[in-house]
Amino acid sequence: MIDELEAKFDALFTTKTDYFVLNQRIEKTHANKEKLLAVLYNPSLPLHNNTSELGARRVVNKRDISLHTTSIVGTKNKDAVMSIIETAKKLKVNIINYLTDRISGDFRMPSLSQLIYNNTS
């Protein structure tokens, strides 16, 4: 199975076209064959390692649905709230409880920055 996929990869990325720039891209992709096919040899590897991009995806989906905000302040507020929500999710913090704690002024829960600090030290 792996040999068959490697052969198909080689067939696709050794193709020559009449377009010089496209040929350059094809060659660059083929040069990265080992990295691109690494998951075939070690299936436990994640298919991606960009958790930041995953967090940003929610913001992009929201923007696509809502189109845009009506002011610069609205955009900044939306971005701040989305950042807080995604950070809380990564830290496994219940966002409703966290926002309630902050808005009420109780401050019984540690801040997200404190949780980040505790998780990295």
C-alpha positions as CSV (number, residue, x, y, z in Angstrom):
1,M,0.0,0.0,0.0
2,I,2.7,2.5,1.0
3,D,4.8,1.5,-2.1
4,E,1.8,2.2,-4.3
5,L,1.2,5.6,-2.7
6,E,4.9,6.5,-3.1
7,A,4.7,5.5,-6.8
8,K,1.6,7.6,-7.4
9,F,3.3,10.5,-5.6
10,D,6.4,10.1,-7.8
11,A,4.3,9.9,-10.9
12,L,2.4,13.0,-10.0
13,F,5.4,15.1,-8.9
14,T,7.9,14.2,-11.6
15,T,5.5,15.4,-14.3
16,K,6.9,18.0,-16.6
17,T,4.7,20.8,-18.1
18,D,5.2,23.6,-20.5
19,Y,5.2,26.1,-17.6
20,F,8.5,26.8,-16.0
21,V,7.1,28.2,-12.8
22,L,4.7,25.3,-12.4
23,N,7.6,22.9,-13.0
24,Q,9.5,24.6,-10.2
25,R,6.6,24.1,-7.8
26,I,6.3,20.5,-8.7
27,E,10.0,19.9,-8.1
28,K,9.8,21.6,-4.7
29,T,6.9,19.4,-3.7
30,H,8.8,16.3,-4.8
31,A,11.9,17.4,-2.9
32,N,9.7,17.4,0.3
33,K,8.4,13.9,-0.4
34,E,9.9,12.4,2.8
35,K,8.2,15.0,5.0
36,L,4.9,15.0,3.1
37,L,4.6,11.2,3.3
38,A,6.0,10.8,6.9
39,V,2.5,10.0,8.2
40,L,2.5,6.8,6.1
41,Y,5.5,5.4,8.0
42,N,4.4,6.7,11.4
43,P,0.5,6.8,11.5
44,S,0.6,8.3,15.1
45,L,1.9,11.6,13.7
46,P,-0.7,14.3,13.7
47,L,-1.8,15.3,10.2
48,H,-1.1,18.9,11.3
49,N,0.5,20.7,14.2
50,N,-0.9,24.1,14.0
51,T,-3.4,24.5,16.9
52,S,-3.3,28.3,16.4
53,E,-4.8,27.8,12.9
54,L,-7.5,25.6,14.4
55,G,-8.4,28.4,16.9
56,A,-8.4,31.0,14.1
57,R,-10.8,28.8,12.0
58,R,-13.7,29.7,14.3
59,V,-13.0,33.4,13.8
60,V,-12.9,32.9,10.0
61,N,-16.2,30.9,10.1
62,K,-17.8,33.7,12.2
63,R,-16.6,36.3,9.8
64,D,-17.9,34.3,6.8
65,I,-21.3,34.0,8.4
66,S,-21.6,37.6,9.7
67,L,-19.6,39.2,6.9
68,H,-18.2,42.0,9.0
69,T,-18.7,44.2,11.9
70,T,-19.9,47.8,11.5
71,S,-17.0,49.6,13.2
72,I,-13.4,49.3,14.1
73,V,-14.3,49.1,17.8
74,G,-16.8,46.3,17.0
75,T,-14.1,44.4,15.2
76,K,-11.6,44.8,18.1
77,N,-14.2,43.6,20.6
78,K,-15.2,40.6,18.5
79,D,-11.6,39.6,18.1
80,A,-11.0,40.0,21.8
81,V,-14.0,37.9,22.7
82,M,-13.1,35.2,20.2
83,S,-9.5,35.1,21.5
84,I,-10.8,34.7,25.1
85,I,-13.2,31.9,24.1
86,E,-10.5,30.0,22.1
87,T,-7.9,30.4,24.9
88,A,-10.4,29.2,27.5
89,K,-11.3,26.2,25.4
90,K,-7.6,25.3,25.1
91,L,-7.1,25.6,28.8
92,K,-10.3,23.5,29.4
93,V,-12.0,26.5,31.2
94,N,-15.8,26.7,31.1
95,I,-16.2,30.0,29.2
96,I,-19.6,30.7,30.7
97,N,-18.3,30.4,34.2
98,Y,-15.2,32.4,33.4
99,L,-17.1,35.3,31.8
100,T,-19.7,35.3,34.6
101,D,-16.8,35.5,37.1
102,R,-15.2,38.4,35.3
103,I,-18.3,40.4,34.5
104,S,-19.7,40.0,38.1
105,G,-16.3,41.2,39.5
106,D,-16.0,38.1,41.8
107,F,-12.6,37.1,40.3
108,R,-12.8,33.7,42.1
109,M,-11.3,32.0,39.0
110,P,-7.7,32.5,38.0
111,S,-7.1,34.7,35.0
112,L,-6.4,33.0,31.7
113,S,-2.9,34.6,31.7
114,Q,-2.2,33.0,35.1
115,L,-3.5,29.6,33.8
116,I,-1.2,29.9,30.7
117,Y,1.7,30.8,33.0
118,N,1.0,27.8,35.3
119,N,0.7,25.5,32.3
120,T,4.1,26.6,30.8
121,S,6.2,26.7,33.9
